[in-house]
Amino acid sequence: GFVYAGMGPDFRVVVTNARKAAQKYYLTYREVQPVEQVVRESALLMQEYTQSGGVRPFGVSCLVAGYDDDGPQLFQVDPSGSSFGWKATAIGKNYVNAKNFLERRYNDDMELDDAVHIALLTLRESYEGEMTEENIEVAVVGE
């Protein structure tokens, strides 16, 4: 799954490209594309736009979460085309405070309910307005 911070139309281009690449991979190998390859191809697209003349760089950062043979994974892809693997991270407005909040509270041994609770607390730190089931979505990546 992809989430983003930045320009919506740029995000749609990145996701459409990733979907096409994943479908092409599936039609060729008859198996789901590994998460790291999806991230690498998305990062390559964003990096190409950074260096090419006549086009502007993408104005979007993405978090990519997925599950494959290596287990659950989380990656961040920046507009420059660089990608990073994380256990927990944040992008967008006030991301520095959110990352600091996650660094203080995250640990590898926490239960799923605790992890969801920490994620919601992190969102609440920078969310303007009331958080309800109407304006917040939570997804869990697993088998």
C-alpha positions in Angstrom: 0.0 0.0 0.0 1.1 3.6 -0.8 0.4 6.7 1.2 1.7 10.2 0.4 2.4 13.7 1.4 2.5 16.3 -1.3 0.8 16.8 -4.6 -2.0 14.4 -5.4 -1.6 14.3 -9.2 2.1 13.5 -8.8 1.1 10.6 -6.4 -1.3 9.2 -9.0 1.5 9.1 -11.6 3.8 7.2 -9.2 1.1 4.8 -8.1 -0.1 4.1 -11.7 3.5 3.4 -12.7 3.9 1.0 -9.7 0.7 -0.8 -10.5 1.7 -1.3 -14.2 5.1 -2.6 -13.2 3.6 -5.0 -10.6 1.2 -6.3 -13.2 3.9 -6.8 -15.7 6.0 -8.6 -13.1 3.1 -10.9 -12.3 2.3 -11.7 -15.9 6.0 -12.5 -16.5 6.8 -14.5 -13.3 3.3 -15.6 -12.0 4.1 -14.3 -8.5 3.7 -11.1 -6.6 6.4 -8.6 -7.0 8.6 -8.2 -3.9 8.0 -4.9 -2.0 11.6 -3.8 -2.3 11.4 -4.0 -6.1 8.1 -2.0 -6.2 9.9 0.7 -4.1 13.0 0.6 -6.3 11.0 1.1 -9.5 9.0 4.0 -7.9 12.3 5.6 -6.7 13.8 5.2 -10.1 10.9 6.9 -11.8 11.1 9.8 -9.3 14.9 10.1 -9.8 14.5 10.2 -13.6 12.2 13.2 -13.3 14.7 14.9 -11.0 17.5 14.7 -13.6 15.5 15.0 -16.9 15.3 18.3 -18.7 11.8 19.6 -19.6 10.0 18.0 -16.7 9.7 19.1 -13.1 10.6 16.8 -10.2 7.8 15.0 -8.4 6.4 17.0 -5.5 5.5 14.0 -3.4 7.0 11.7 -0.7 5.6 8.2 -0.3 5.4 5.6 2.3 5.2 2.1 0.9 4.1 -0.8 3.1 3.9 -4.4 2.0 4.3 -8.0 3.0 6.3 -10.6 1.0 8.7 -13.5 1.7 10.8 -11.2 3.9 7.8 -10.3 6.1 6.2 -6.9 6.7 8.2 -4.0 5.3 8.0 -0.2 5.3 9.8 2.1 2.9 10.0 5.9 2.4 10.5 7.3 -1.1 11.6 10.9 -1.4 11.1 13.2 -4.5 14.9 12.9 -5.2 14.4 9.2 -5.8 16.1 8.0 -2.7 14.4 5.3 -0.7 14.9 4.2 2.9 13.6 1.2 4.9 12.1 1.9 8.3 10.4 0.1 11.2 8.3 3.2 11.9 8.4 6.7 10.3 6.4 9.7 9.3 6.2 12.1 6.3 4.4 15.3 5.7 3.6 18.3 7.9 5.3 18.2 11.3 7.1 14.9 10.4 10.2 15.8 12.6 8.1 15.8 15.8 6.2 12.7 14.7 9.5 10.8 14.1 10.8 11.9 17.5 7.5 10.7 19.1 7.9 7.3 17.3 11.5 6.9 18.3 10.6 7.4 22.0 7.7 4.9 21.9 8.4 2.2 19.3 10.0 -1.1 20.1 10.3 -4.4 18.2 8.4 -6.4 20.8 5.1 -4.5 20.9 1.8 -6.1 20.2 -0.4 -5.1 17.2 -2.9 -3.2 19.4 -0.1 -1.2 21.0 1.4 -0.4 17.6 -1.9 0.9 16.3 -2.4 2.9 19.5 1.1 4.5 19.1 0.3 5.3 15.4 -2.9 7.0 16.4 -1.2 9.0 19.2 1.5 10.1 16.6 -1.3 11.3 14.3 -3.0 13.2 17.1 0.2 15.1 17.9 0.0 17.0 14.6 -3.6 16.6 13.5 -5.7 19.7 13.3 -9.3 19.1 14.3 -11.0 16.2 15.9 -10.0 12.6 14.9 -12.9 10.4 14.2 -13.6 7.2 12.2 -14.8 9.5 9.4 -11.5 11.3 8.8 -8.8 8.7 9.9 -8.0 5.4 8.2 -5.8 2.7 9.7 -4.4 -0.2 7.7 -2.5 -3.2 9.0 0.0 -5.0 6.7 0.3 -8.7 7.2 0.0 -12.1 5.5 
